[in-house]
């Protein structure tokens, strides 16, 4: 993805399975998620997607 930027969204978390969590609302399923972001990631920051099917 070229030109992708961080956009924070509120997600409803269902069950917590440890390494995985269930998302029950707030996302459509078409998003690309940032996994393990650093503490200095800000809204609008440019990102490069490295797509991986979960």
Contact map, one row per residue, 1 for C-alpha under 8 A:
111100000000000000000000000000000000000000000001100000
111100000000000000000000000000000000000000000001000000
111110000000000000000000000000000000000000000111000000
111111000000000000000000000000000000000000000111100000
001111100000000000000000000000000000000000111110000000
000111110000000000000000000000000000000001111110000000
000011111000000000000000000000000000000000110000000000
000001111100000000000000000000000000000000100000000000
000000111110000000000000011000000000000000000000000000
000000011111000000000000010000000000000000000000000000
000000001111100000000011111000000000000000000000000000
000000000111110000000011110000000000000000000000000000
000000000011111100001111100000000000000000000000000000
000000000001111100001111000000000000000000000000000000
000000000000111110001110000000000000000000000000000000
000000000000111111011100000000000000000000000000000000
000000000000001111111100000000000000000000000000000000
000000000000000111111000000000000000000000000000000000
000000000000000011111000000000000000000000000000000000
000000000000000111111100000000000000000000000000000000
000000000000111111111110000000000000000000000000000000
000000000000111110011111000000000000000000000000000000
000000000011111000001111111000000000000000000000000000
000000000011110000000111110000000000000000000000000000
000000000011100000000011111100000000000000000000000000
000000001111000000000011111100000000000000000000000000
000000001010000000000010111111100000000000000000000000
000000000000000000000000111111100000000000000000000000
000000000000000000000000001111100000000000000000000000
000000000000000000000000001111110000000000000000000000
000000000000000000000000001111111000000000000000000000
000000000000000000000000000001111100000000000000101000
000000000000000000000000000000111110000000000000000000
000000000000000000000000000000011111100000000000000000
000000000000000000000000000000001111100000000000000000
000000000000000000000000000000000111110000000000000000
000000000000000000000000000000000111111010000000000000
000000000000000000000000000000000001111110000000000000
000000000000000000000000000000000000111110000000000000
000000000000000000000000000000000000011111000000000000
000000000000000000000000000000000000111111101000000000
000001000000000000000000000000000000000111111000000000
000011110000000000000000000000000000000011111000000000
000011100000000000000000000000000000000001111100000000
000011000000000000000000000000000000000011111110000000
001111000000000000000000000000000000000000011111000000
001111000000000000000000000000000000000000001111100000
111100000000000000000000000000000000000000000111110000
100100000000000000000000000000010000000000000011111000
000000000000000000000000000000000000000000000001111100
000000000000000000000000000000010000000000000000111110
000000000000000000000000000000000000000000000000011111
000000000000000000000000000000000000000000000000001111
000000000000000000000000000000000000000000000000000111
